[in-house]
Amino acid sequence: MTKTILITGASSGLGAEMARQFAALGHDLALCARRLDRLEELRAEITAAHPDRRVEVRELDVTDDDAVAAVFADLAATFGHLDRVIVNAGLGKGAPLGTGKHHANRQTAVTNFLGALAQTDAALEVFRAQDAGHLVMISSMAAMRGMPGATATYAATKAGVAHLAEGVRADVHGTPIKVTVLYPGFIASEMNDGTGGNPPMLVSTEKGVRAMVAAIEKEKDSACVPPLPWAPLSVVMKHAPMPLFRKLV
């Protein structure tokens, strides 16, 4: 059954690949990002490969609360409904706390958490009016535990959005509105380009997103993706003694 799926941060990386894979599954797309030119290129690519798919694109900075609300409402009106909203837009900037680089950490915090809050609010307004919908929050394996160094703020924001989604799940329990939280491991994307070598257990964008899309399509409450090795590693990350945890990260 064709669904209308809104994806933020869709101009590159995981968002763009999700768009490709959802289109291949027969879904229509509402794609949002700051880089409209990249979205236009992606729309042309998808419609060339799948001429029967409808793809709408909108320029959007998720740190602009009013723009988020307006764009989500506009896309809901354009399609007549939104079946699924994937809160994917985010930043990976950061520096160790106390090193004089607060601006980078703040930018990540504002984009990843306050931006996600605005998107969640706008999505829920649409879903409540429809009495149906599927909210998908892209968290991270880094959310499993507080992380050291340059990833401290990033990890905290991803833990925050996961808890935000869990709160929504509790709020809409018993209604037709569904909530999924995904915890991706190391998946190749534009965000982690130039970080100085490939991290261990890195998988290709296509393979990693395939696992994400499978979990989303099943409307799982939560999932570590890809499941191996990240589902068992999530237990280790949460409970390992600090000396061992520091070696792992």
C-alpha positions in Angstrom: 0.0 0.0 0.0 1.4 3.4 -1.1 2.2 5.7 1.8 3.1 9.4 1.8 6.4 9.8 3.7 7.9 13.1 4.8 11.7 12.9 5.4 13.8 15.8 6.8 17.5 16.1 6.1 16.8 14.4 2.8 19.4 16.2 0.6 22.2 13.7 1.4 23.3 10.7 3.4 20.8 8.6 5.2 17.9 10.8 4.3 18.5 10.7 0.6 19.1 7.0 0.6 15.9 6.4 2.6 14.1 8.4 -0.1 15.5 6.2 -2.8 14.6 3.0 -1.0 11.1 4.0 0.0 10.4 5.1 -3.6 11.5 1.7 -4.8 9.0 0.2 -2.4 6.2 2.2 -4.0 5.8 5.1 -1.6 5.3 8.8 -2.4 7.7 11.3 -0.9 7.8 14.8 0.7 11.5 15.7 1.0 12.8 18.6 3.1 16.3 20.1 3.6 18.2 23.3 3.6 19.8 22.6 0.2 16.9 22.8 -2.3 19.2 22.2 -5.3 20.2 18.9 -3.9 16.6 18.0 -3.3 15.7 18.9 -6.9 18.5 16.6 -8.1 17.3 13.8 -5.9 13.7 14.3 -7.1 14.8 14.1 -10.7 16.8 10.9 -10.0 13.9 9.2 -8.2 11.2 10.1 -10.7 13.4 9.0 -13.6 13.8 5.6 -11.9 10.2 5.4 -10.7 8.0 7.6 -13.0 4.8 6.7 -11.1 6.1 8.1 -7.8 5.1 11.5 -6.6 7.9 13.5 -5.0 7.4 17.0 -3.5 10.4 19.0 -2.2 10.6 21.9 0.2 13.5 24.0 1.4 13.5 23.8 5.2 15.8 24.8 8.1 14.6 22.7 11.0 15.9 25.3 13.5 13.2 27.7 12.2 10.2 26.7 14.3 7.7 28.7 12.2 9.0 27.3 9.0 8.8 23.7 10.2 5.2 24.1 11.2 4.3 25.8 7.9 6.1 23.4 5.7 4.6 20.3 7.4 1.1 21.8 7.2 1.7 22.7 3.5 2.9 19.2 2.6 0.0 17.6 4.5 -2.4 19.8 2.5 -0.6 19.2 -0.8 -0.9 15.5 -0.5 -4.1 15.4 1.5 -2.4 13.5 4.3 1.0 12.4 5.7 1.2 8.7 6.6 4.7 8.9 8.0 7.2 11.6 9.2 10.8 10.7 9.6 12.7 13.1 11.8 16.2 12.7 10.4 17.8 16.1 10.0 20.8 16.6 12.2 24.4 17.6 12.8 27.4 15.8 14.0 29.5 18.8 15.0 31.1 19.0 18.4 34.2 19.4 20.6 35.1 18.3 24.1 33.4 20.4 26.7 35.5 23.1 28.3 37.7 23.6 25.2 36.4 26.9 24.1 34.2 25.6 21.3 30.8 26.0 22.7 29.4 27.3 19.4 29.8 24.0 17.7 28.2 22.1 20.5 25.4 24.6 20.7 24.7 24.4 17.0 24.4 20.6 17.3 22.2 20.8 20.3 19.8 23.3 18.7 19.6 21.4 15.4 19.4 17.9 16.8 17.1 18.5 19.8 15.2 21.7 19.4 14.8 21.1 15.7 13.5 17.6 16.4 11.1 19.0 19.0 9.7 21.4 16.4 9.4 18.6 13.8 7.7 16.3 16.3 5.2 18.9 17.4 4.4 19.7 13.7 4.0 16.0 12.8 1.8 15.3 15.8 -0.5 18.2 14.9 -1.0 16.7 11.5 -1.4 13.1 12.9 -3.9 14.2 15.6 -6.0 15.9 12.9 -5.9 12.8 10.8 -6.2 10.4 13.8 -3.4 8.4 12.2 0.3 8.5 11.4 3.7 7.1 12.0 6.4 9.1 13.7 9.9 7.9 13.1 12.8 9.4 15.2 16.4 8.8 14.0 18.5 8.6 17.2 21.9 6.9 17.3 23.8 4.1 19.1 25.6 7.0 20.7 22.4 7.6 22.7 22.9 4.4 24.7 25.2 6.0 27.1 26.9 9.4 27.7 29.9 9.6 25.3 33.2 11.3 25.9 35.1 13.9 23.9 33.8 15.5 20.8 30.7 13.3 20.7 29.4 14.2 24.2 26.8 16.8 23.0 25.8 14.8 20.0 25.2 11.7 22.1 23.1 13.8 24.6 20.9 15.2 21.8 20.3 11.7 20.4 19.4 10.4 23.9 17.1 13.4 24.2 15.2 12.8 21.0 14.8 9.1 21.8 13.2 10.0 25.2 11.0 12.6 23.4 9.7 9.9 21.1 9.1 7.5 24.0 7.1 10.3 25.6 5.0 10.7 22.5 4.4 6.9 22.4 3.1 7.0 25.9 0.9 9.9 25.0 -0.7 8.3 21.9 -0.9 4.8 23.3 -4.2 3.2 22.3 -4.6 5.5 19.2 -3.8 4.8 15.5 -0.7 6.9 15.8 2.5 4.8 15.9 6.1 5.7 17.0 9.4 4.2 16.0 12.9 5.1 17.4 15.9 3.9 15.4 19.4 3.7 16.8 21.8 3.5 13.8 25.3 2.2 14.3 28.2 3.2 12.0 26.6 3.8 8.6 28.6 5.6 5.8 27.1 9.0 5.2 28.1 12.6 4.4 27.9 13.4 8.2 30.9 11.1 9.0 33.0 11.9 5.9 36.4 13.3 6.7 36.4 12.1 10.3 39.8 10.5 9.9 39.4 6.9 8.8 36.6 4.5 8.8 35.2 3.5 12.2 35.0 -0.2 13.1 31.9 -2.1 11.8 31.1 0.6 9.3 28.6 -0.5 6.7 27.7 1.1 3.4 24.9 3.6 3.2 22.8 1.2 1.1 23.1 -1.7 3.5 22.6 0.4 6.7 19.6 2.2 5.3 18.1 -1.1 4.1 18.1 -2.2 7.8 16.5 1.2 8.8 13.8 0.9 6.1 13.0 -2.7 7.1 12.5 -1.6 10.7 10.4 1.4 9.7 8.2 -0.6 7.4 7.5 -3.1 10.3 6.7 -0.1 12.5 8.9 -1.5 15.3 8.8 0.4 18.5 12.6 0.6 18.5 15.5 -1.0 16.7 19.3 -0.9 16.6 20.3 -1.0 13.0 21.8 -3.0 11.5 20.7 -5.5 14.1 24.1 -7.2 14.1 26.3 -6.3 15.8 24.5 -3.3 17.3 21.6 -5.0 19.2 23.9 -7.1 21.4 26.4 -4.3 21.6 23.8 -2.0 23.0 23.6 -4.1 26.1 27.4 -3.9 26.5 27.4 -0.2 25.9 24.8 0.4 28.6 26.3 -1.9 31.3 30.0 -2.1 30.7 32.2 -0.8 33.6 33.7 2.6 32.8 37.3 1.3 32.0 35.9 -1.1 29.5 33.5 1.4 28.1 36.2 3.9 27.5 38.2 1.3 25.5 35.1 0.5 23.4 34.5 4.2 22.4 
